[in-house]
Amino acid sequence: MLELTKVNEVVKKAASAILKGPAGVRRVESEPTLDSQGDEALHVTIVLKRGSADRISGDNVVDTLVRVERALRAAREERFPIVDFVTEEELESSGDTEF
């Protein structure tokens, strides 16, 4: 299992390879969780740059999810990543300052 800081680094690099420029990744946060079967997993939140929601296609999202999972496996992370995408605006409107 990777340390969470390393998970964040691997995910940010993988996601940034797909989501570039104005639609890019601002930061990544992860935390341990359990999947639907009770196995260890990772809850990964990819925070997107301001105004990026309309610039990302469904194909970009799928490609990002695949790349993130492959990058984590290559880094020998065995926990399954459960990935959420959120924009900076969404974080602000929700009042969530944890990220």
Phi, psi and omega per residue, in radians:
M1 nan 2.374 3.105
L2 -1.454 2.663 2.964
E3 -1.154 2.639 -3.083
L4 -1.088 -0.588 3.093
T5 -1.108 -0.648 3.091
K6 -1.224 -0.704 3.070
V7 -0.988 -0.844 -3.129
N8 -1.036 -0.719 3.128
E9 -1.113 -0.821 -3.138
V10 -1.101 -0.788 -3.125
V11 -1.135 -0.775 -3.125
K12 -1.072 -0.752 3.130
K13 -1.108 -0.782 -3.122
A14 -1.149 -0.801 -3.113
A15 -1.179 -0.661 -3.123
S16 -1.182 -0.372 3.090
A17 -1.210 -0.428 3.136
I18 -1.771 -0.832 -3.071
L19 -1.655 1.696 -3.010
K20 -1.974 2.896 3.033
G21 1.070 -2.408 -3.079
P22 -1.105 -0.373 3.128
A23 -1.661 0.366 -2.995
G24 -1.396 3.124 -3.101
V25 -1.570 2.237 3.077
R26 -1.479 -0.844 3.130
R27 -2.870 2.999 -3.136
V28 -2.335 2.421 3.041
E29 -2.242 2.453 3.108
S30 -2.414 2.730 3.090
E31 -2.648 2.653 3.118
P32 -1.216 2.572 3.098
T33 -2.672 -3.034 3.045
L34 -2.090 2.549 3.077
D35 -1.466 -3.057 -3.060
S36 -1.155 -0.262 3.123
Q37 -1.816 0.119 3.107
G38 1.491 0.145 3.105
D39 -1.497 2.672 3.096
E40 -1.051 2.439 3.137
A41 -2.568 3.139 3.082
L42 -2.146 2.274 2.973
H43 -1.665 1.978 -3.058
V44 -1.978 2.228 3.072
T45 -1.987 2.109 3.088
I46 -1.745 2.010 -3.139
V47 -1.602 2.087 -3.086
L48 -1.621 2.682 3.129
K49 -1.056 2.699 3.125
R50 -0.942 2.324 3.083
G51 1.344 0.234 -3.037
S52 -1.571 -0.232 -3.020
A53 -0.970 -0.716 -3.106
D54 -1.412 -0.103 -3.082
R55 -1.736 -0.013 -3.062
I56 -1.945 2.198 3.140
S57 -1.545 2.891 3.049
G58 -1.047 -0.654 3.093
D59 -1.095 -0.686 3.088
N60 -1.069 -0.718 -3.132
V61 -1.124 -0.842 -3.133
V62 -1.091 -0.794 3.122
D63 -1.051 -0.671 3.120
T64 -1.152 -0.790 3.127
L65 -1.038 -0.774 3.130
V66 -1.115 -0.804 -3.112
R67 -1.121 -0.698 3.127
V68 -1.101 -0.831 -3.128
E69 -1.087 -0.764 3.131
R70 -1.118 -0.706 -3.138
A71 -1.146 -0.704 3.107
L72 -1.161 -0.693 3.095
R73 -1.115 -0.734 3.127
A74 -1.103 -0.503 3.106
A75 -1.511 0.116 3.106
R76 1.223 0.515 3.024
E77 -1.553 2.141 -3.071
E78 -1.645 -0.312 -3.135
R79 -1.266 2.436 3.135
F80 -1.304 2.316 3.117
P81 -1.490 2.160 3.004
I82 -1.766 1.917 -2.924
V83 -1.859 2.313 2.997
D84 -2.028 2.571 3.018
F85 -1.990 2.388 3.107
V86 -2.530 2.529 3.077
T87 -1.627 2.834 3.090
E88 -1.037 -0.654 3.126
E89 -1.089 -0.721 3.134
E90 -1.118 -0.687 3.096
L91 -1.104 -0.763 3.140
E92 -1.118 -0.765 -3.105
S93 -1.219 -0.432 3.118
S94 -1.472 -0.217 -3.110
G95 1.358 0.172 -3.130
D96 -1.441 1.927 3.138
T97 -1.846 0.131 3.141
E98 -1.095 -0.535 -3.080
F99 -1.602 nan nan
